[in-house]
């Protein structure tokens, strides 16, 4: 069994690199677009900086609608859109499209919640000093919510690390595809165990680094 695992180490390395590529690109897209959407949700919610009840209800409904889709169903549902964007529905780059569609509203909700945890007195103080909306968002909300935003990122990372393994069911590459093709289909349980161990190490590293940066930025823990 040890010899078998050793023989597939290059394939495990390639699958790990594919997973890293899918996860990194998805997280960057979620950070940019999901972060902006989360701030927008906070700003237009009732009793916030620029309350707009109708707009908030629309944004809230869209976010909840996308988040309600199980990832495998979403993966299949957006195949025509994926093919339109990247020219194919198979492969690591193609999987990034449904991953991003799912991750953007998920991160947006985490961002909104982190901003809601900021004390209203801090926001009121920013207003009292004559700060505009953009100034309050940039210099008050995002600064005060930094520990919550940083802690949200490992949660999102672990969530979509798991989602990349589901992508292996449709030929998306990565560790999930490797576990299925080299472990499950070939009846090699040790290969599947080795793949799971790699994923466990990833999760531990993500959580460790996330906790470290939260401690560094959370003034309450100093």
ROKOLNU-929215 format. One record per atom (N, C-alpha, C): residue number from 1; residue in three letters; atom name; y negated, z negated, x negated. Coordinates in steps of 0.2 Angstrom, whole numbers, plus 5000, padded with zeros to 4 digits. Layout:
REM residues N
[NUM ALA CA [Y Z X]]
...
This chain:
REM residues 222
[1 UNK N [5006 5000 4996]]
[1 UNK CA [5000 5000 5000]]
[1 UNK C [4994 5000 4996]]
[2 UNK N [4994 4996 4990]]
[2 UNK CA [4988 4996 4986]]
[2 UNK C [4987 5003 4983]]
[3 UNK N [4992 5006 4981]]
[3 UNK CA [4992 5013 4978]]
[3 UNK C [4989 5018 4983]]
[4 UNK N [4991 5017 4990]]
[4 UNK CA [4988 5021 4995]]
[4 UNK C [4980 5020 4996]]
[5 UNK N [4978 5014 4996]]
[5 UNK CA [4971 5012 4996]]
[5 UNK C [4967 5015 4990]]
[6 UNK N [4970 5014 4984]]
[6 UNK CA [4967 5017 4978]]
[6 UNK C [4966 5025 4979]]
[7 UNK N [4971 5028 4982]]
[7 UNK CA [4971 5035 4982]]
[7 UNK C [4966 5038 4987]]
[8 UNK N [4964 5034 4991]]
[8 UNK CA [4959 5036 4996]]
[8 UNK C [4952 5033 4995]]
[9 UNK N [4951 5030 4989]]
[9 UNK CA [4945 5027 4987]]
[9 UNK C [4939 5032 4987]]
[10 UNK N [4940 5038 4985]]
[10 UNK CA [4935 5043 4985]]
[10 UNK C [4933 5045 4992]]
[11 UNK N [4937 5045 4996]]
[11 UNK CA [4936 5047 5003]]
[11 UNK C [4932 5041 5007]]
[12 UNK N [4934 5035 5005]]
[12 UNK CA [4930 5029 5007]]
[12 UNK C [4923 5029 5005]]
[13 UNK N [4922 5031 4999]]
[13 UNK CA [4916 5031 4996]]
[13 UNK C [4911 5037 5000]]
[14 UNK N [4914 5042 5001]]
[14 UNK CA [4911 5048 5005]]
[14 UNK C [4909 5045 5012]]
[15 UNK N [4914 5042 5015]]
[15 UNK CA [4913 5040 5022]]
[15 UNK C [4907 5034 5022]]
[16 UNK N [4907 5030 5017]]
[16 UNK CA [4902 5025 5016]]
[16 UNK C [4895 5028 5016]]
[17 UNK N [4895 5033 5011]]
[17 UNK CA [4888 5037 5010]]
[17 UNK C [4886 5040 5017]]
[18 UNK N [4891 5043 5021]]
[18 UNK CA [4889 5046 5027]]
[18 UNK C [4886 5041 5032]]
[19 UNK N [4890 5035 5032]]
[19 UNK CA [4887 5030 5037]]
[19 UNK C [4880 5028 5035]]
[20 UNK N [4879 5027 5028]]
[20 UNK CA [4873 5025 5026]]
[20 UNK C [4867 5030 5028]]
[21 UNK N [4869 5036 5027]]
[21 UNK CA [4864 5041 5029]]
[21 UNK C [4863 5041 5036]]
[22 UNK N [4868 5041 5041]]
[22 UNK CA [4866 5040 5048]]
[22 UNK C [4862 5034 5050]]
[23 UNK N [4864 5028 5047]]
[23 UNK CA [4861 5022 5049]]
[23 UNK C [4854 5022 5046]]
[24 UNK N [4853 5024 5040]]
[24 UNK CA [4846 5024 5037]]
[24 UNK C [4841 5028 5041]]
[25 UNK N [4843 5034 5042]]
[25 UNK CA [4839 5039 5046]]
[25 UNK C [4838 5037 5053]]
[26 UNK N [4843 5034 5056]]
[26 UNK CA [4842 5031 5063]]
[26 UNK C [4837 5025 5063]]
[27 UNK N [4837 5021 5058]]
[27 UNK CA [4833 5015 5058]]
[27 UNK C [4826 5017 5057]]
[28 UNK N [4825 5022 5052]]
[28 UNK CA [4818 5024 5051]]
[28 UNK C [4815 5027 5057]]
[29 UNK N [4819 5031 5061]]
[29 UNK CA [4816 5034 5067]]
[29 UNK C [4815 5029 5072]]
[30 UNK N [4819 5024 5073]]
[30 UNK CA [4818 5018 5077]]
[30 UNK C [4812 5014 5075]]
[31 UNK N [4811 5013 5069]]
[31 UNK CA [4806 5009 5067]]
[31 UNK C [4799 5012 5069]]
[32 UNK N [4799 5019 5068]]
[32 UNK CA [4792 5023 5069]]
[32 UNK C [4791 5023 5077]]
[33 UNK N [4796 5026 5080]]
[33 UNK CA [4795 5028 5087]]
[33 UNK C [4796 5022 5092]]
[34 UNK N [4801 5018 5090]]
[34 UNK CA [4803 5012 5094]]
[34 UNK C [4798 5006 5093]]
[35 UNK N [4795 5006 5087]]
[35 UNK CA [4790 5001 5085]]
[35 UNK C [4784 5003 5089]]
[36 UNK N [4782 5009 5089]]
[36 UNK CA [4776 5011 5093]]
[36 UNK C [4777 5010 5101]]
[37 UNK N [4783 5012 5103]]
[37 UNK CA [4784 5011 5110]]
[37 UNK C [4784 5003 5112]]
[38 UNK N [4787 4999 5108]]
[38 UNK CA [4787 4992 5109]]
[38 UNK C [4780 4989 5109]]
[39 UNK N [4775 4991 5105]]
[39 UNK CA [4768 4989 5105]]
[39 UNK C [4765 4992 5111]]
[40 UNK N [4766 4998 5113]]
[40 UNK CA [4763 5001 5119]]
[40 UNK C [4766 4997 5126]]
[41 UNK N [4772 4995 5126]]
[41 UNK CA [4775 4991 5131]]
[41 UNK C [4771 4984 5132]]
[42 UNK N [4770 4981 5126]]
[42 UNK CA [4766 4975 5126]]
[42 UNK C [4759 4975 5128]]
[43 UNK N [4756 4981 5126]]
[43 UNK CA [4749 4981 5127]]
[43 UNK C [4747 4983 5135]]
[44 UNK N [4752 4987 5138]]
[44 UNK CA [4750 4989 5145]]
[44 UNK C [4753 4984 5150]]
[45 UNK N [4757 4979 5148]]
[45 UNK CA [4760 4975 5153]]
[45 UNK C [4755 4970 5156]]
[46 UNK N [4756 4968 5162]]
[46 UNK CA [4751 4964 5166]]
[46 UNK C [4749 4958 5162]]
[47 UNK N [4742 4957 5162]]
[47 UNK CA [4739 4951 5159]]
[47 UNK C [4739 4952 5151]]
[48 UNK N [4740 4958 5149]]
[48 UNK CA [4740 4959 5141]]
[48 UNK C [4733 4962 5139]]
[49 UNK N [4733 4966 5134]]
[49 UNK CA [4727 4968 5131]]
[49 UNK C [4724 4974 5135]]
[50 UNK N [4728 4978 5137]]
[50 UNK CA [4725 4984 5142]]
[50 UNK C [4730 4985 5148]]
[51 UNK N [4730 4980 5152]]
[51 UNK CA [4735 4980 5157]]
[51 UNK C [4735 4986 5162]]
[52 UNK N [4741 4989 5163]]
[52 UNK CA [4742 4995 5167]]
[52 UNK C [4748 4994 5170]]
[53 UNK N [4748 4991 5176]]
[53 UNK CA [4755 4990 5180]]
[53 UNK C [4759 4996 5181]]
[54 UNK N [4756 5001 5183]]
[54 UNK CA [4760 5007 5185]]
[54 UNK C [4763 5010 5178]]
[55 UNK N [4759 5011 5173]]
[55 UNK CA [4762 5014 5167]]
[55 UNK C [4767 5009 5164]]
[56 UNK N [4766 5003 5165]]
[56 UNK CA [4771 4998 5162]]
[56 UNK C [4778 4999 5166]]
[57 UNK N [4777 4999 5172]]
[57 UNK CA [4783 5000 5176]]
[57 UNK C [4787 5006 5175]]
[58 UNK N [4784 5012 5173]]
[58 UNK CA [4787 5018 5171]]
[58 UNK C [4790 5017 5164]]
[59 UNK N [4787 5015 5159]]
[59 UNK CA [4789 5014 5153]]
[59 UNK C [4795 5009 5153]]
[60 UNK N [4795 5004 5157]]
[60 UNK CA [4800 4999 5157]]
[60 UNK C [4806 5002 5160]]
[61 UNK N [4805 5006 5165]]
[61 UNK CA [4811 5009 5169]]
[61 UNK C [4815 5014 5164]]
[62 UNK N [4811 5018 5160]]
[62 UNK CA [4814 5022 5155]]
[62 UNK C [4818 5019 5150]]
[63 UNK N [4815 5013 5147]]
[63 UNK CA [4818 5010 5142]]
[63 UNK C [4825 5007 5145]]
[64 UNK N [4824 5004 5151]]
[64 UNK CA [4830 5001 5154]]
[64 UNK C [4836 5006 5155]]
[65 UNK N [4833 5012 5157]]
[65 UNK CA [4838 5017 5159]]
[65 UNK C [4842 5020 5153]]
[66 UNK N [4838 5021 5147]]
[66 UNK CA [4842 5023 5141]]
[66 UNK C [4846 5018 5139]]
[67 UNK N [4844 5011 5139]]
[67 UNK CA [4848 5006 5136]]
[67 UNK C [4854 5005 5140]]
[68 UNK N [4854 5007 5146]]
[68 UNK CA [4860 5005 5151]]
[68 UNK C [4866 5010 5149]]
[69 UNK N [4865 5015 5145]]
[69 UNK CA [4870 5020 5144]]
[69 UNK C [4875 5017 5138]]
[70 UNK N [4881 5017 5139]]
[70 UNK CA [4886 5016 5134]]
[70 UNK C [4885 5021 5129]]
[71 UNK N [4885 5020 5122]]
[71 UNK CA [4884 5025 5117]]
[71 UNK C [4888 5031 5118]]
[72 UNK N [4895 5030 5119]]
[72 UNK CA [4899 5035 5119]]
[72 UNK C [4897 5040 5124]]
[73 UNK N [4895 5038 5130]]
[73 UNK CA [4893 5042 5136]]
[73 UNK C [4887 5046 5134]]
[74 UNK N [4882 5042 5131]]
[74 UNK CA [4876 5045 5129]]
[74 UNK C [4877 5051 5124]]
[75 UNK N [4882 5049 5119]]
[75 UNK CA [4883 5054 5114]]
[75 UNK C [4886 5061 5117]]
[76 UNK N [4890 5060 5122]]
[76 UNK CA [4892 5066 5125]]
[76 UNK C [4887 5070 5129]]
[77 UNK N [4883 5066 5133]]
[77 UNK CA [4878 5068 5138]]
[77 UNK C [4872 5072 5134]]
[78 UNK N [4871 5070 5128]]
[78 UNK CA [4865 5074 5125]]
[78 UNK C [4867 5079 5120]]
[79 UNK N [4873 5081 5121]]
[79 UNK CA [4876 5087 5116]]
[79 UNK C [4871 5093 5117]]
[80 UNK N [4870 5095 5122]]
[80 UNK CA [4865 5101 5123]]
[80 UNK C [4859 5100 5119]]
[81 UNK N [4856 5094 5120]]
[81 UNK CA [4849 5093 5116]]
[81 UNK C [4850 5092 5109]]
[82 UNK N [4856 5089 5107]]
[82 UNK CA [4858 5089 5100]]
[82 UNK C [4858 5095 5097]]
[83 UNK N [4862 5100 5100]]
[83 UNK CA [4863 5107 5098]]
[83 UNK C [4856 5110 5097]]
[84 UNK N [4852 5109 5102]]
[84 UNK CA [4845 5112 5101]]
[84 UNK C [4841 5110 5096]]
[85 UNK N [4842 5103 5094]]
[85 UNK CA [4837 5100 5089]]
[85 UNK C [4840 5102 5082]]
[86 UNK N [4847 5101 5081]]
[86 UNK CA [4849 5102 5074]]
[86 UNK C [4854 5108 5073]]
[87 UNK N [4855 5112 5079]]
[87 UNK CA [4859 5118 5078]]
[87 UNK C [4867 5117 5079]]
[88 UNK N [4869 5111 5079]]
[88 UNK CA [4876 5109 5080]]
[88 UNK C [4877 5102 5083]]
[89 UNK N [4882 5101 5086]]
[89 UNK CA [4884 5094 5090]]
[89 UNK C [4889 5090 5086]]
[90 UNK N [4891 5093 5080]]
[90 UNK CA [4896 5090 5076]]
[90 UNK C [4893 5088 5069]]
[91 UNK N [4895 5083 5066]]
[91 UNK CA [4893 5081 5059]]
[91 UNK C [4888 5075 5059]]
[92 UNK N [4887 5073 5053]]
[92 UNK CA [4883 5067 5052]]
[92 UNK C [4876 5067 5055]]
[93 UNK N [4872 5073 5053]]
[93 UNK CA [4866 5074 5055]]
[93 UNK C [4865 5075 5063]]
[94 UNK N [4870 5078 5066]]
[94 UNK CA [4870 5079 5073]]
[94 UNK C [4870 5072 5076]]
[95 UNK N [4874 5067 5074]]
[95 UNK CA [4875 5061 5077]]
[95 UNK C [4869 5057 5077]]
[96 UNK N [4864 5058 5072]]
[96 UNK CA [4858 5054 5071]]
[96 UNK C [4854 5055 5078]]
[97 UNK N [4855 5061 5081]]
[97 UNK CA [4850 5062 5087]]
[97 UNK C [4852 5057 5093]]
[98 UNK N [4858 5057 5095]]
[98 UNK CA [4860 5052 5100]]
[98 UNK C [4859 5045 5098]]
[99 UNK N [4860 5043 5091]]
[99 UNK CA [4859 5037 5088]]
[99 UNK C [4852 5035 5089]]
[100 UNK N [4847 5040 5088]]
[100 UNK CA [4840 5038 5088]]
[100 UNK C [4838 5037 5095]]
[101 UNK N [4840 5042 5100]]
[101 UNK CA [4839 5041 5107]]
[101 UNK C [4840 5034 5109]]
[102 UNK N [4846 5032 5107]]
[102 UNK CA [4848 5025 5109]]
[102 UNK C [4844 5019 5106]]
[103 UNK N [4843 5020 5099]]
[103 UNK CA [4840 5015 5095]]
[103 UNK C [4832 5014 5097]]
[104 UNK N [4829 5019 5099]]
[104 UNK CA [4822 5019 5100]]
[104 UNK C [4820 5014 5105]]
[105 UNK N [4823 5015 5111]]
[105 UNK CA [4821 5010 5117]]
[105 UNK C [4824 5003 5115]]
[106 UNK N [4830 5002 5111]]
[106 UNK CA [4832 4996 5110]]
[106 UNK C [4828 4992 5105]]
[107 UNK N [4825 4995 5100]]
[107 UNK CA [4820 4992 5096]]
[107 UNK C [4814 4991 5099]]
[108 UNK N [4812 4995 5103]]
[108 UNK CA [4806 4994 5107]]
[108 UNK C [4806 4988 5111]]
[109 UNK N [4811 4986 5114]]
[109 UNK CA [4812 4980 5118]]
[109 UNK C [4812 4974 5113]]
[110 UNK N [4815 4975 5107]]
[110 UNK CA [4815 4969 5103]]
[110 UNK C [4808 4968 5100]]
[111 UNK N [4804 4973 5099]]
[111 UNK CA [4797 4973 5097]]
[111 UNK C [4793 4969 5102]]
[112 UNK N [4794 4972 5108]]
[112 UNK CA [4790 4969 5114]]
[112 UNK C [4791 4961 5114]]
[113 UNK N [4797 4959 5114]]
[113 UNK CA [4799 4952 5114]]
[113 UNK C [4796 4948 5108]]
[114 UNK N [4796 4951 5102]]
[114 UNK CA [4793 4948 5097]]
[114 UNK C [4786 4947 5098]]
[115 UNK N [4782 4952 5100]]
[115 UNK CA [4775 4951 5102]]
[115 UNK C [4774 4946 5107]]
[116 UNK N [4778 4946 5112]]
[116 UNK CA [4777 4941 5118]]
[116 UNK C [4778 4933 5115]]
[117 UNK N [4782 4933 5109]]
[117 UNK CA [4782 4926 5107]]
[117 UNK C [4776 4923 5103]]
[118 UNK N [4771 4928 5102]]
[118 UNK CA [4765 4926 5098]]
[118 UNK C [4761 4922 5103]]
[119 UNK N [4759 4916 5101]]
[119 UNK CA [4755 4912 5105]]
[119 UNK C [4749 4915 5108]]
[120 UNK N [4748 4914 5114]]
[120 UNK CA [4742 4917 5117]]
[120 UNK C [4735 4915 5114]]
[121 UNK N [4735 4908 5112]]
[121 UNK CA [4729 4906 5109]]
[121 UNK C [4727 4910 5103]]
[122 UNK N [4732 4912 5099]]
[122 UNK CA [4730 4916 5093]]
[122 UNK C [4727 4923 5095]]
[123 UNK N [4729 4926 5101]]
[123 UNK CA [4726 4932 5103]]
[123 UNK C [4719 4931 5106]]
[124 UNK N [4719 4925 5110]]
[124 UNK CA [4712 4923 5112]]
[124 UNK C [4707 4922 5107]]
[125 UNK N [4709 4919 5101]]
[125 UNK CA [4705 4918 5096]]
[125 UNK C [4702 4925 5093]]
[126 UNK N [4707 4929 5092]]
[126 UNK CA [4705 4936 5090]]
[126 UNK C [4700 4939 5094]]
[127 UNK N [4701 4939 5101]]
[127 UNK CA [4696 4941 5106]]
[127 UNK C [4689 4938 5105]]
[128 UNK N [4689 4931 5104]]
[128 UNK CA [4683 4927 5103]]
[128 UNK C [4679 4929 5097]]
[129 UNK N [4682 4932 5092]]
[129 UNK CA [4679 4934 5086]]
[129 UNK C [4677 4941 5087]]
[130 UNK N [4678 4944 5092]]
[130 UNK CA [4675 4951 5094]]
[130 UNK C [4680 4956 5091]]
[131 UNK N [4686 4955 5090]]
[131 UNK CA [4691 4960 5088]]
[131 UNK C [4693 4965 5094]]
[132 UNK N [4693 4971 5092]]
[132 UNK CA [4695 4976 5097]]
[132 UNK C [4703 4976 5098]]
[133 UNK N [4705 4980 5102]]
[133 UNK CA [4712 4980 5103]]
[133 UNK C [4716 4982 5097]]
[134 UNK N [4714 4987 5094]]
[134 UNK CA [4718 4990 5088]]
[134 UNK C [4717 4984 5082]]
[135 UNK N [4712 4981 5082]]
[135 UNK CA [4711 4976 5077]]
[135 UNK C [4716 4970 5078]]
[136 UNK N [4716 4968 5085]]
[136 UNK CA [4720 4962 5087]]
[136 UNK C [4728 4964 5086]]
[137 UNK N [4729 4970 5087]]
[137 UNK CA [4736 4972 5086]]
[137 UNK C [4738 4972 5079]]
[138 UNK N [4734 4975 5075]]
[138 UNK CA [4735 4976 5068]]
[138 UNK C [4735 4969 5064]]
[139 UNK N [4729 4965 5065]]
[139 UNK CA [4728 4960 5061]]
[139 UNK C [4730 4953 5064]]
[140 UNK N [4732 4953 5070]]
[140 UNK CA [4734 4947 5074]]
[140 UNK C [4741 4947 5076]]
[141 UNK N [4743 4952 5081]]
[141 UNK CA [4749 4952 5084]]
[141 UNK C [4755 4954 5079]]
[142 UNK N [4754 4959 5075]]
[142 UNK CA [4759 4961 5070]]
[142 UNK C [4760 4956 5064]]
[143 UNK N [4755 4953 5063]]
[143 UNK CA [4755 4948 5057]]
[143 UNK C [4759 4942 5060]]
[144 UNK N [4757 4939 5066]]
[144 UNK CA [4760 4933 5068]]
[144 UNK C [4767 4934 5071]]
[145 UNK N [4768 4941 5073]]
[145 UNK CA [4775 4942 5075]]
[145 UNK C [4780 4944 5069]]
[146 UNK N [4777 4944 5063]]
[146 UNK CA [4781 4947 5058]]
[146 UNK C [4788 4944 5057]]
[147 UNK N [4789 4938 5057]]
[147 UNK CA [4796 4935 5057]]
[147 UNK C [4801 4937 5062]]
[148 UNK N [4798 4938 5068]]
[148 UNK CA [4802 4940 5074]]
[148 UNK C [4804 4948 5073]]
[149 UNK N [4799 4952 5071]]
[149 UNK CA [4800 4959 5070]]
[149 UNK C [4805 4960 5064]]
[150 UNK N [4805 4956 5059]]
[150 UNK CA [4810 4956 5053]]
[150 UNK C [4817 4954 5055]]
[151 UNK N [4817 4949 5059]]
[151 UNK CA [4824 4947 5062]]
[151 UNK C [4827 4951 5067]]
[152 UNK N [4822 4955 5070]]
[152 UNK CA [4825 4960 5075]]
[152 UNK C [4828 4966 5071]]
[153 UNK N [4826 4968 5065]]
[153 UNK CA [4829 4973 5061]]
[153 UNK C [4836 4973 5059]]
[154 UNK N [4838 4967 5057]]
[154 UNK CA [4846 4966 5056]]
[154 UNK C [4850 4966 5062]]
[155 UNK N [4847 4964 5067]]
[155 UNK CA [4851 4964 5074]]
[155 UNK C [4852 4972 5076]]
[156 UNK N [4846 4976 5075]]
[156 UNK CA [4847 4983 5076]]
[156 UNK C [4852 4986 5071]]
[157 UNK N [4851 4984 5065]]
[157 UNK CA [4855 4987 5060]]
[157 UNK C [4863 4986 5061]]
[158 UNK N [4865 4980 5063]]
[158 UNK CA [4872 4979 5064]]
[158 UNK C [4874 4982 5070]]
[159 UNK N [4870 4983 5075]]
[159 UNK CA [4871 4986 5082]]
[159 UNK C [4873 4993 5081]]
[160 UNK N [4869 4997 5077]]
[160 UNK CA [4870 5004 5076]]
[160 UNK C [4874 5005 5070]]
[161 UNK N [4876 5001 5066]]
[161 UNK CA [4882 5001 5061]]
[161 UNK C [4888 5002 5065]]
[162 UNK N [4889 4998 5070]]
[162 UNK CA [4895 4999 5075]]
[162 UNK C [4894 5005 5078]]
[163 UNK N [4888 5008 5081]]
[163 UNK CA [4888 5014 5084]]
[163 UNK C [4890 5020 5080]]
[164 UNK N [4889 5019 5073]]
[164 UNK CA [4891 5025 5069]]
[164 UNK C [4898 5026 5068]]
[165 UNK N [4902 5020 5069]]
[165 UNK CA [4909 5021 5069]]
[165 UNK C [4912 5024 5075]]
[166 UNK N [4908 5023 5081]]
[166 UNK CA [4910 5026 5087]]
[166 UNK C [4909 5034 5086]]
[167 UNK N [4904 5036 5083]]
[167 UNK CA [4903 5043 5081]]
[167 UNK C [4909 5046 5078]]
[168 UNK N [4913 5043 5075]]
[168 UNK CA [4919 5046 5072]]
[168 UNK C [4924 5049 5077]]
[169 UNK N [4923 5046 5083]]
[169 UNK CA [4928 5049 5088]]
[169 UNK C [4926 5056 5090]]
[170 UNK N [4920 5059 5088]]
[170 UNK CA [4918 5066 5090]]
[170 UNK C [4917 5069 5083]]
[171 UNK N [4920 5067 5078]]
[171 UNK CA [4919 5071 5072]]
[171 UNK C [4912 5070 5068]]
[172 UNK N [4909 5064 5069]]
[172 UNK CA [4903 5063 5066]]
[172 UNK C [4903 5061 5059]]
[173 UNK N [4909 5060 5056]]
[173 UNK CA [4909 5058 5050]]
[173 UNK C [4908 5050 5049]]
[174 UNK N [4908 5048 5043]]
[174 UNK CA [4907 5040 5042]]
[174 UNK C [4913 5036 5042]]
[175 UNK N [4913 5030 5042]]
[175 UNK CA [4918 5025 5041]]
[175 UNK C [4923 5025 5047]]
[176 UNK N [4920 5026 5053]]
[176 UNK CA [4923 5027 5059]]
[176 UNK C [4928 5033 5059]]
[177 UNK N [4926 5038 5057]]
[177 UNK CA [4930 5044 5057]]
[177 UNK C [4935 5044 5052]]
[178 UNK N [4933 5040 5046]]
[178 UNK CA [4938 5039 5041]]
[178 UNK C [4944 5035 5043]]
[179 UNK N [4942 5029 5047]]
[179 UNK CA [4947 5025 5049]]
[179 UNK C [4952 5028 5054]]
[180 UNK N [4949 5033 5058]]
[180 UNK CA [4953 5036 5064]]
[180 UNK C [4958 5041 5060]]
[181 UNK N [4955 5045 5056]]
[181 UNK CA [4959 5051 5053]]
[181 UNK C [4964 5049 5048]]
[182 UNK N [4962 5044 5044]]
[182 UNK CA [4966 5042 5038]]
[182 UNK C [4970 5036 5040]]
[183 UNK N [4968 5032 5045]]
[183 UNK CA [4972 5026 5046]]
[183 UNK C [4976 5026 5053]]
[184 UNK N [4972 5028 5058]]
[184 UNK CA [4976 5028 5065]]
[184 UNK C [4980 5034 5065]]
[185 UNK N [4978 5040 5064]]
[185 UNK CA [4982 5046 5065]]
[185 UNK C [4988 5046 5060]]
[186 UNK N [4987 5043 5054]]
[186 UNK CA [4992 5044 5049]]
[186 UNK C [4996 5037 5049]]
[187 UNK N [4995 5033 5054]]
[187 UNK CA [4999 5026 5054]]
[187 UNK C [4999 5022 5047]]
[188 UNK N [4993 5022 5045]]
[188 UNK CA [4991 5018 5039]]
[188 UNK C [4987 5012 5040]]
[189 UNK N [4990 5006 5043]]
[189 UNK CA [4986 5001 5045]]
[189 UNK C [4982 4998 5039]]
[190 UNK N [4984 4998 5033]]
[190 UNK CA [4981 4995 5027]]
[190 UNK C [4974 4999 5026]]
[191 UNK N [4974 5005 5027]]
[191 UNK CA [4968 5009 5027]]
[191 UNK C [4963 5007 5032]]
[192 UNK N [4965 5006 5038]]
[192 UNK CA [4961 5004 5043]]
[192 UNK C [4958 4997 5041]]
[193 UNK N [4962 4992 5038]]
[193 UNK CA [4960 4986 5036]]
[193 UNK C [4955 4986 5031]]
[194 UNK N [4956 4991 5026]]
[194 UNK CA [4951 4992 5021]]
[194 UNK C [4944 4994 5023]]
[195 UNK N [4945 4998 5028]]
[195 UNK CA [4938 5001 5031]]
[195 UNK C [4935 4995 5035]]
[196 UNK N [4938 4991 5039]]
[196 UNK CA [4935 4986 5042]]
[196 UNK C [4932 4981 5037]]
[197 UNK N [4935 4980 5032]]
[197 UNK CA [4933 4975 5027]]
[197 UNK C [4926 4978 5024]]
[198 UNK N [4926 4984 5023]]
[198 UNK CA [4919 4988 5021]]
[198 UNK C [4914 4986 5026]]
[199 UNK N [4915 4987 5032]]
[199 UNK CA [4910 4986 5037]]
[199 UNK C [4908 4979 5038]]
[200 UNK N [4913 4974 5037]]
[200 UNK CA [4911 4967 5037]]
[200 UNK C [4907 4965 5031]]
[201 UNK N [4908 4968 5025]]
[201 UNK CA [4904 4967 5019]]
[201 UNK C [4896 4970 5021]]
[202 UNK N [4896 4976 5024]]
[202 UNK CA [4890 4978 5026]]
[202 UNK C [4886 4973 5031]]
[203 UNK N [4889 4971 5036]]
[203 UNK CA [4886 4966 5041]]
[203 UNK C [4884 4960 5037]]
[204 UNK N [4888 4957 5033]]
[204 UNK CA [4886 4951 5029]]
[204 UNK C [4880 4953 5025]]
[205 UNK N [4879 4958 5021]]
[205 UNK CA [4874 4960 5017]]
[205 UNK C [4867 4961 5021]]
[206 UNK N [4868 4964 5027]]
[206 UNK CA [4862 4966 5031]]
[206 UNK C [4859 4959 5034]]
[207 UNK N [4864 4955 5036]]
[207 UNK CA [4862 4948 5039]]
[207 UNK C [4859 4944 5033]]
[208 UNK N [4862 4944 5027]]
[208 UNK CA [4859 4940 5022]]
[208 UNK C [4852 4942 5020]]
[209 UNK N [4851 4948 5019]]
[209 UNK CA [4845 4950 5017]]
[209 UNK C [4840 4949 5023]]
[210 UNK N [4842 4950 5029]]
[210 UNK CA [4837 4949 5035]]
[210 UNK C [4835 4942 5035]]
[211 UNK N [4840 4937 5034]]
[211 UNK CA [4838 4930 5034]]
[211 UNK C [4833 4928 5029]]
[212 UNK N [4835 4931 5023]]
[212 UNK CA [4830 4930 5017]]
[212 UNK C [4823 4932 5018]]
[213 UNK N [4822 4938 5021]]
[213 UNK CA [4815 4940 5022]]
[213 UNK C [4812 4936 5028]]
[214 UNK N [4816 4934 5033]]
[214 UNK CA [4813 4930 5038]]
[214 UNK C [4810 4923 5035]]
[215 UNK N [4814 4920 5031]]
[215 UNK CA [4812 4914 5028]]
[215 UNK C [4806 4915 5024]]
[216 UNK N [4805 4920 5021]]
[216 UNK CA [4800 4922 5017]]
[216 UNK C [4793 4923 5021]]
[217 UNK N [4794 4925 5027]]
[217 UNK CA [4788 4927 5031]]
[217 UNK C [4786 4922 5036]]
[218 UNK N [4791 4917 5038]]
[218 UNK CA [4790 4913 5043]]
[218 UNK C [4787 4906 5040]]
[219 UNK N [4780 4906 5042]]
[219 UNK CA [4776 4900 5040]]
[219 UNK C [4779 4893 5042]]
[220 UNK N [4783 4893 5048]]
[220 UNK CA [4785 4887 5050]]
[220 UNK C [4791 4884 5046]]
[221 UNK N [4794 4889 5042]]
[221 UNK CA [4800 4886 5038]]
[221 UNK C [4798 4885 5031]]
[222 UNK N [4792 4885 5029]]
[222 UNK CA [4789 4884 5022]]
[222 UNK C [4788 4876 5022]]
